[in-house]
Amino acid sequence: MSSMSKNELRRLDDAARAGWLYYVAGNTQDDIAKKMGVSRQSAQRLVALAINSGLIKVRVDHPIAQCMELSLRIKEQFGIDYCDVVPSDPSDPSSTIGLAQAAATELERYLKLKENQTIALGTGRALRACIEELQPMNCQQHKIVSMLGNMASDGSASAYGVVDQMGDKIHAKHYPMSIPVIFPSSDEMHSIHSQPHVKYTIELAKKADAIFVGVGNLGDKSPLFIDGFISKEEMHALEKQGAVGEMLSWVYDKNGNLIENGINARVASVPLDKTPTKPVYAIAAGENKVQAIKGALLSERINGLITNEYTAELLLASL
């Protein structure tokens, strides 16, 4: 049973009701006060509580001209099919706020289809935030499949796996890949890949109707290093070889070419095809990821990008 008191639960119920009346039904705070039998000040506080407690998620649906222009330029420059540029926070232009909502909107487009869809996912902070933004749905006709493992070399689980979380939230059959992200040896990796349940998950991911991945940068703040998938020595060796970024732990240089390194020989994730015929969306933003995003676009392994205004401007300026 919840550790909350009955009074706390009731207050959250009231906050959710006030939030719905305000953001969905379009009532004023005076209207809410009358309908709920509270003062206007109480109605105002309940609406604020609904937002602060995460009971209400707001998405701004307005075609901002600057963002639309940047989106068009990126599509033309890199020859991709889809680009969504969300506004940046002027006080924190490298913030990823807004990416999750935009990615969730695009992901929900597939989830709302009646026809069976197989959706493949990477991992990472941006994708996890995206899944948290999804509306609870009943999607028993769809399959959610992981593109890569969720374990470090010591057997510890990644904190940013999303397949289980998404499957539970939308009531869809889901297929995690409970194997290391990077194996100690390529022989061991191939051996595990041949196991029936792993092989089936990989084949399912290859046939996905849409793929959503994050983009990681290299350096001391690289997710591969911070999350314990590679050592500091391995990370520095990759940098010396010209590595600038990674997708699904596949490491590439500034032109999007995969690095010929022992790391890539041991990566257990499903590789992204060149010039994919199905939608492959990358979700990423931030000044430290500009070169990684540029490399991902030049690799021709993605055909969709969700980023923010500040990152888009830096990306175009780098050409």
MIDREN-478782 format. One record per residue (C-alpha): residue number from 1; residue in one letter; z, x negated, y. Coordinates in steps of 0.1 Angstrom, whole numbers, plus 5000, padded with zeros to 4 digits. Each point is the difference from the previous one (the first is absolute). Example, Ala and Ser with C-alpha at 12.3 -4.5 7.8 and 13.67 -1.06 7.14 Angstrom:
1  a  5078  4877  4955;
2  s  4993  4986  5034;
END
This chain:
1  m  5000  5000  5000;
2  s  4993  4988  5035;
3  s  5028  4981  5018;
4  m  4993  5020  5031;
5  s  5025  5027  5010;
6  k  4989  5036  5002;
7  n  5001  4999  5038;
8  e  4977  4969  5000;
9  l  4976  5017  4976;
10  r  5000  5032  5021;
11  r  4993  4980  5032;
12  l  4970  4983  4983;
13  d  4988  5034  4989;
14  d  5003  5013  5036;
15  a  4982  4969  5013;
16  a  4971  5005  4976;
17  r  4997  5036  5010;
18  a  5001  4991  5037;
19  g  4975  4972  4994;
20  w  4976  5024  4982;
21  l  5003  5026  5028;
22  y  4992  4974  5026;
23  y  4973  4978  4985;
24  v  4983  5024  4976;
25  a  5006  5035  5014;
26  g  4997  4988  5036;
27  n  5032  5016  5013;
28  t  5017  4987  5032;
29  q  5036  4988  4999;
30  d  5010  5033  5017;
31  d  4982  5019  4972;
32  i  5018  4980  4974;
33  a  5034  5005  5016;
34  k  4994  5038  4999;
35  k  4987  5001  4965;
36  m  5028  4978  4986;
37  g  5028  5014  5022;
38  v  5009  4967  5016;
39  s  5000  4986  5035;
40  r  4969  4983  5014;
41  q  5019  4966  4999;
42  s  5008  5006  4963;
43  a  4964  5008  4993;
44  q  4989  4968  5017;
45  r  5024  4980  4980;
46  l  4989  5016  4967;
47  v  4963  4992  5008;
48  a  5009  4964  5008;
49  l  5021  4998  4967;
50  a  4970  5013  4980;
51  i  4979  4970  5013;
52  n  5028  4974  4998;
53  s  5009  5010  4964;
54  g  4963  4998  4988;
55  l  4999  5038  4993;
56  i  4969  5004  5022;
57  k  4971  4975  5000;
58  v  4978  5003  5031;
59  r  4963  4989  4999;
60  v  4980  4998  5033;
61  d  4966  5015  4995;
62  h  4981  4989  5031;
63  p  4968  4980  5002;
64  i  5010  4972  5023;
65  a  4968  4986  5015;
66  q  5010  4963  5000;
67  c  5010  5002  4963;
68  m  4968  5018  4991;
69  e  4979  4973  5018;
70  l  5018  4972  4982;
71  s  4996  5018  4966;
72  l  4962  5003  5006;
73  r  4996  4964  5010;
74  i  5019  4988  4969;
75  k  4978  5021  4978;
76  e  4969  4987  5016;
77  q  5011  4963  5000;
78  f  5012  4999  4964;
79  g  4978  5027  4984;
80  i  5028  5021  4986;
81  d  4999  5038  4995;
82  y  5034  5010  5014;
83  c  5023  4986  5027;
84  d  5030  5018  5015;
85  v  5016  4982  5030;
86  v  5034  5015  5010;
87  p  5016  4995  5034;
88  s  5023  4970  5004;
89  d  5036  5000  5014;
90  p  4997  4982  5034;
91  s  5035  4986  4995;
92  d  4992  4987  4965;
93  p  4963  4997  4995;
94  s  5002  4984  4966;
95  s  5021  5028  4986;
96  t  4986  5019  4971;
97  i  5013  5034  5013;
98  g  4972  5025  4996;
99  l  4982  4983  4971;
100  a  5020  5019  4974;
101  q  4993  5034  5015;
102  a  4963  4992  5003;
103  a  4998  4987  4965;
104  a  5019  5030  4987;
105  t  4976  5024  5017;
106  e  4970  4983  4983;
107  l  5018  4998  4966;
108  e  5009  5037  5002;
109  r  4963  5008  5004;
110  y  4994  4989  4964;
111  l  5032  5016  4988;
112  k  4989  5034  5013;
113  l  4968  5000  4979;
114  k  5000  5023  4970;
115  e  4978  4977  4980;
116  n  5018  4973  4980;
117  q  5005  4968  5020;
118  t  5012  4966  4989;
119  i  5016  4981  5029;
120  a  5008  4963  4996;
121  l  5027  4983  5021;
122  g  5011  4966  5009;
123  t  5035  4992  5012;
124  g  5017  4989  5031;
125  r  5019  5012  5030;
126  a  4972  5019  5017;
127  l  4991  5019  4968;
128  r  5036  5009  4994;
129  a  5004  5014  5035;
130  c  4968  5020  4994;
131  i  5014  5016  4968;
132  e  5032  5009  5019;
133  e  4978  5019  5025;
134  l  4983  5021  4973;
135  q  5008  5037  4998;
136  p  5015  5011  4967;
137  m  4971  5015  4980;
138  n  4991  5012  4965;
139  c  4971  4978  4989;
140  q  5002  5003  4962;
141  q  4962  4996  4999;
142  h  5000  4965  5014;
143  k  5009  4966  4987;
144  i  5018  4973  5020;
145  v  4995  4964  4986;
146  s  5013  4966  5010;
147  m  4975  4972  5007;
148  l  5026  4973  4993;
149  g  5033  4991  4984;
150  n  5034  5006  5015;
151  m  5020  4971  4988;
152  a  5007  4965  5012;
153  s  4998  4971  4976;
154  d  5038  5002  4993;
155  g  4997  5037  4989;
156  s  5014  5015  5032;
157  a  4982  5032  5013;
158  s  4981  5001  5032;
159  a  5017  5020  5027;
160  y  4966  5013  5012;
161  g  4985  5016  4969;
162  v  4987  5035  5009;
163  v  4984  5016  4970;
164  d  5032  5015  4986;
165  q  5011  5011  5034;
166  m  4967  5017  5007;
167  g  4997  5016  4966;
168  d  5034  5015  5002;
169  k  4993  5013  5035;
170  i  4968  5018  4993;
171  h  5007  5008  4963;
172  a  4970  4981  4987;
173  k  4996  4979  4969;
174  h  5005  4964  5009;
175  y  4993  4967  4984;
176  p  5021  4970  5012;
177  m  4993  4965  4988;
178  s  5033  4985  4988;
179  i  4988  4964  4998;
180  p  5004  4970  5023;
181  v  4978  4998  5031;
182  i  4992  4963  4991;
183  f  5005  4986  4965;
184  p  5012  4965  4992;
185  s  4966  4993  4983;
186  s  4966  5016  4997;
187  d  5002  5001  4962;
188  e  5032  5021  5002;
189  m  4984  5023  5026;
190  h  4969  5006  4978;
191  s  5023  5006  4970;
192  i  5020  5027  5019;
193  h  4968  5015  5014;
194  s  4988  5006  4964;
195  q  5029  5023  4992;
196  p  4988  5036  4997;
197  h  5022  5016  5027;
198  v  4992  4973  5025;
199  k  4963  5000  4991;
200  y  4999  5038  5005;
201  t  5016  4998  5034;
202  i  4976  4973  5011;
203  e  4970  5020  4989;
204  l  5013  5030  5017;
205  a  5005  4981  5033;
206  k  4964  4987  4998;
207  k  4987  5035  4998;
208  a  5021  5013  5030;
209  d  4985  5024  5024;
210  a  5018  4983  5029;
211  i  5020  4969  5005;
212  f  5027  4993  5026;
213  v  5013  4964  5004;
214  g  5020  4979  5025;
215  v  4990  4967  5015;
216  g  5024  4970  4999;
217  n  4999  4970  5022;
218  l  5008  4964  4988;
219  g  5027  4978  5014;
220  d  5038  5000  5000;
221  k  5000  5038  5005;
222  s  4975  5006  4973;
223  p  5010  5030  4978;
224  l  4990  4980  4969;
225  f  5025  4973  5009;
226  i  5028  5022  5015;
227  d  4999  5024  4970;
228  g  5003  4971  4975;
229  f  4966  5001  4984;
230  i  4990  4964  5010;
231  s  5021  4969  5009;
232  k  5000  4984  5034;
233  e  4981  4970  4986;
234  e  4973  5023  4986;
235  m  4998  5018  5033;
236  h  4995  4968  5019;
237  a  4974  4988  4975;
238  l  4980  5033  5006;
239  e  5002  4994  5038;
240  k  4986  4965  4995;
241  q  4970  5015  4981;
242  g  4993  5023  5030;
243  a  5016  5032  4987;
244  v  5006  5026  5028;
245  g  5009  5032  4981;
246  e  5003  5019  4968;
247  m  4993  5035  4987;
248  l  5016  5010  4967;
249  s  5012  4964  4998;
250  w  4964  4987  4999;
251  v  5000  4972  5026;
252  y  4969  4994  5022;
253  d  4989  4978  5029;
254  k  4988  5009  5035;
255  n  4966  5011  4987;
256  g  5015  5022  4973;
257  n  4991  4976  4971;
258  l  5026  4998  4972;
259  i  5018  4967  4999;
260  e  4994  4979  4969;
261  n  5036  4994  4992;
262  g  5024  5003  4971;
263  i  5016  5030  5017;
264  n  4968  5022  4999;
265  a  4995  4990  4964;
266  r  5034  5015  4992;
267  v  4999  5032  5021;
268  a  5004  5030  4978;
269  s  4987  5027  5024;
270  v  4967  5019  4997;
271  p  4974  4982  5021;
272  l  4982  5018  5028;
273  d  4962  5001  4995;
274  k  4976  4988  5026;
275  t  4982  5027  5020;
276  p  5020  5028  4983;
277  t  4983  5034  4995;
278  k  5033  5019  5003;
279  p  5024  5000  5030;
280  v  5022  4970  5002;
281  y  5025  5002  5030;
282  a  5020  4971  5013;
283  i  5031  5008  5021;
284  a  5013  4972  5022;
285  a  5009  4991  5036;
286  g  5017  4973  5020;
287  e  4990  4968  5018;
288  n  5010  4978  4970;
289  k  4976  5020  4978;
290  v  4968  4998  5021;
291  q  4984  4971  4980;
292  a  5010  5016  4967;
293  i  4985  5034  5011;
294  k  4968  4982  5012;
295  g  4997  4982  4967;
296  a  5005  5032  4981;
297  l  4972  5016  5020;
298  l  4977  4970  4995;
299  s  5007  5000  4963;
300  e  4981  5033  4997;
301  r  5026  5012  4975;
302  i  5013  5028  5023;
303  n  4980  5026  5018;
304  g  5028  5017  5020;
305  l  5027  4988  5024;
306  i  5030  5016  5015;
307  t  5015  4979  5028;
308  n  5014  5003  5036;
309  e  4985  4995  5034;
310  y  5015  4966  5007;
311  t  4989  4986  4967;
312  a  4965  5014  5004;
313  e  4996  4984  5034;
314  l  5011  4966  4986;
315  l  4977  5004  4970;
316  l  4969  5007  5021;
317  a  5010  4971  5024;
318  s  5001  4976  4971;
319  l  4963  5005  4992;
END
